[in-house]
Amino acid sequence: MVREGLRERTTRLFVGLGILVWVLGGLPALGASLPDAPPAALRGLVGFYEDDGGRLLLRERDGALEALYEPGGGKERPFGVPKPRSLRPLGGDRYALAPGLTGAAGEILTATRDASGRGIRCRVGRRIFRRHFFPEELGKTFRILPRLSLGELRRRADRAVPPREAGDFLSPDLVELVRLDPSLVLDLRYATSNNFMGLPLYDQPRAFLQRPAAEAVVRVQRALVPLGLGLVIHDAYRPWRVTKMFWDATPPGQRDFVANPAKGSRHNRGCAVDLSLVDLATRRPLEMTSGFDEFSFRARPDYPGGTSRQRALRDLLRARMEAEGFTVFPDEWWHFDYPGWQSYPLLNVPLGDL
């Protein structure tokens, strides 16, 4: 769920760089084993901290903590890729900083936890970095405050007309995903109130894609089975009227994360899918580096934080999807577009009519 139309050149550059990173070993091999989850005590400190002068990211790699530091503040701008620095444990949540992390040598990082064991601040010399908790870390779903009521959003969507497009398009051939592979897990957020708007927006909990994209998703699912993993579908084909509702409900300052209905979404063409990974045995979702539909820099496919296992799962999902021709969006690790989406028209058919 992104503003696709304005970012096509950025996407092509990002995907090209992503493939290069994969070739150089930045993404896991398709059959690579996954790292173990870190100990709970270490996991509690993993997160994003900041003070007035900089941003500090504590992440886990190979069972140890690493720190990434950037000068300058801001929870909104993407976190770059500064050089990770190892933290040498001194005991009692005290760590020796690698030289050059914050510009001073020989400093000690001291973490403070809350009653549940989660880190809440880090002291480095005289600086105190306070942790910013994202909704997923607190067991919540990211939410905006909709600008309009559900009734008003529906009335506006009912009166609106999708943009007229010139050109020749392929005839739509939307296929229900679970009819091709019943083992796919459905967690269609916009059919419930468990989404960024807190409102049910679909008339039925069903997922469709254009046939070539749907068949590619099924191939990904079957390739994951030997790893004990599967796909969970959060969104697929989206009627244009819902894109209109997203736009009207979202405050202007957060519209970078929603598609402009004046151009439509690739979801409206049946060629975009939002998905994640599940444990095949339990059908329970696996933890990634951010929550689904989280409007933050943690949602980027190149976000360097989290745990080794979270990053490996995210990158494995991307590698499997790219192997079937999909491209990931630069702002959302869960959003994948199928090639040739430009060949299909914008659609506004309700799910219940398919």
Phi, psi and omega in degrees: 000092187215169175276086189290317193300330185272000190235022187296315180294321177299318180298315181298319179295315182298314181296319178299315178295323180297318178296321178298317179298319179300313180300323181279000175103010182283333177253152184290149172298155188298334179252014185293146176283157183264145176295155174286157173292144181287163175303148184301322182297319178289319181301329183294338180267346181293124180168187184251126181234153178205155167233190183293341185252352183186174182237133184238124180247120173259125180229166177252137173215125179055039175079011180227158178276143171232154179240138173236130185235138174229132173291152181093150183257187176118120178276346187270320186288149180301144174280130181286202180233066175292162182295125178294141178241135180287151175245121182269118183297135175247357182097147176064039180061030173246137184224140173278127180281141172295144181304138173091003183295304181248012179099356179236147182259151174073018182274160180245134172261125178241121182263147174241136182248160171272185185296336180273357179095003179275137175296137179239340175198159177229134175255129175232106186061236178267359183267139177240118178260119181262141184282139171257120179268131174269153186308317182301326180291341180254013179074025182241167175261137177299137181224145165260172171260103183304140182286340184224159176288162178299320179298317179291322177299317180294320179297318180294320180293323179294327181278338186281157179236133178301152179297144178279136182241139176264151176120172178264131181237154174292151175289132180299143177218069183285132183238136177285125189299317184289345174284333175278325180209100181295347181283348176296137178269134178253127170223073190277096192298327185278357171271357180231183174268002180273070180208179188294342178263343182071023185224141173284129187240343179258149179278340179213148178274074182230152183233123180234151170218161170300145191309312181300320179291319180297317180294327177293321177298319179297322178295322176297314179304314182291330177288335181278337185305315179299340178270000183076021183239164175209179181258145168242129183264123177261331179194153178217240175301135181231121176304144184303325182300329179288323173300319176299318180294319176304310185297314182292330183277335189274132175302145183308323182291349181245010185284357173298339185261004178231151182281143178282121182296343178294337177246340181082172183244155174294336171298323180295339179266357179076024184237014176232144180222138174254125184205171178210194184247149174232157168287122187296326183289319184261343185061024178264143181293149178262148186284127178253188184283348174205170173282161174294139179059031175275120182278075181206169179292342178294341182283347182294143180296343180253012179302127187273000185272193180085201179255164178303319182292317178300313181294321181294320178295315178301316183288327176296316177303313180298315182298318180294319180292318179294330178296338178257013173098351180288156172238141180273149177276144186298336184256354187216112182295339185270348188261124181230136179252141178268142181297147180086012181300334180294343184277354181250147181281160169294136182239149180226031182277125177300149181299326180292346180263000182270000000 
